[in-house]
């Protein structure tokens, strides 16, 4: 979770005592980079209301994959864009459910905001930004 001046990570992502696979490393890097993107973008440009949640989450998702693709030190992870495409189709799949909504939604209350933390806001939105 991103906070001003500090990003905290649940220790479950560290895989302590487990063999670390390439997939686990990728997941950890994507998560950390996503939260750091929130730290530098989301906390500096705070939404007035939940209507722009999609932009906050989509941007953080997109930037996490872009960061890995541009890092020479992380090239051993392979192309992050292959994983990005898989996530995009997860967002498109969420779009087929009865809970579908536009990427940008007018949020009228907190309960509506809570329901938009999904593949549409994160993954389909990130694909739209890319």
C-alpha positions in Angstrom: 0.0 0.0 0.0 1.3 3.4 -0.9 1.4 6.2 1.7 3.1 9.5 1.5 6.8 8.8 2.2 6.3 5.0 2.6 5.3 2.0 0.6 4.3 -1.0 2.7 4.1 -4.5 1.3 2.4 -7.5 2.9 5.0 -10.1 3.7 3.0 -12.7 1.7 4.6 -11.2 -1.4 8.1 -11.9 -0.2 7.7 -15.8 -0.4 9.8 -16.3 2.7 10.8 -20.0 2.9 9.5 -20.9 -0.5 11.5 -21.5 -3.7 11.3 -18.3 -5.8 10.2 -18.9 -9.3 10.5 -16.4 -12.2 6.8 -16.0 -12.1 6.8 -15.1 -8.4 9.5 -12.6 -8.9 7.6 -10.9 -11.8 4.5 -10.7 -9.6 6.4 -9.2 -6.8 8.1 -6.6 -9.0 4.8 -5.7 -10.7 3.1 -5.2 -7.3 5.9 -3.1 -5.9 6.2 -1.0 -9.0 2.4 -0.5 -9.1 2.4 0.8 -5.5 5.4 3.0 -6.2 3.6 4.5 -9.2 0.7 5.3 -6.8 3.3 6.8 -4.5 4.7 9.2 -7.1 1.6 9.8 -9.2 -1.5 8.9 -7.2 -0.4 10.7 -4.0 0.7 13.8 -5.8 -2.4 14.0 -8.0 -5.2 13.1 -5.6 -8.7 12.6 -7.0 -11.4 14.9 -5.8 -13.8 11.9 -5.8 -13.8 8.3 -6.9 -14.9 9.1 -10.5 -11.2 9.0 -11.5 -10.3 5.8 -9.7 -9.8 4.1 -13.1 -7.1 6.6 -14.0 -5.2 6.1 -10.8 -5.3 2.3 -11.0 -4.8 2.1 -14.8 -1.9 4.4 -14.7 -0.2 2.5 -11.9 -0.7 -0.8 -13.7 0.6 0.5 -17.0 3.6 2.2 -15.4 4.6 -1.0 -13.6 4.8 -2.9 -16.8 6.5 -0.1 -18.6 9.1 0.2 -15.9 10.1 -3.4 -16.1 10.3 -3.2 -19.9 12.7 -0.2 -19.6 14.9 -1.7 -16.9 18.1 -3.4 -18.1 18.5 -5.1 -14.7 15.1 -6.8 -15.1 15.4 -8.1 -18.7 15.9 -11.6 -17.3 12.2 -11.6 -16.5 11.3 -11.6 -20.1 8.9 -9.4 -21.9 6.4 -7.9 -19.4 4.1 -7.1 -22.3 3.2 -10.8 -22.7 1.8 -10.7 -19.1 0.2 -7.4 -19.8 -1.8 -8.8 -22.7 -3.0 -11.7 -20.4 -4.2 -9.1 -17.8 -5.9 -7.1 -20.5 -8.0 -10.1 -21.5 -8.8 -10.6 -17.8 -10.2 -7.0 -17.9 -12.1 -7.8 -21.0 -13.5 -10.9 -19.4 -14.7 -8.8 -16.4 -16.5 -6.7 -19.0 -18.7 -9.6 -19.9 -20.1 -10.0 -16.4 -23.3 -8.5 -15.1 -21.2 -6.2 -13.0 -19.6 -4.5 -16.0 -19.2 -0.8 -16.1 -17.4 1.8 -18.3 -13.7 2.4 -17.6 -14.7 5.8 -16.4 -17.8 5.7 -14.2 -19.6 8.4 -12.4 -19.4 7.2 -8.8 -22.4 8.3 -6.6 -21.4 6.7 -3.3 -18.7 4.8 -1.6 -20.3 1.4 -2.3 -20.1 2.1 -6.0 -16.5 3.1 -5.6 -15.7 -0.2 -3.9 -17.3 -2.2 -6.8 -15.0 -0.6 -9.4 -11.8 -2.1 -8.0 -11.7 -4.7 -10.7 -10.1 -5.8 -14.0 -11.9 -3.2 -15.9 -10.5 -0.3 -13.9 -7.0 -1.8 -13.6 -6.3 -3.9 -16.7 -8.7 -2.8 -19.4 -8.0 0.8 -18.4 -4.2 0.2 -18.5 -4.6 -1.3 -22.0 -6.6 1.8 -23.0 -3.7 4.1 -21.7 -1.1 2.0 -23.5 
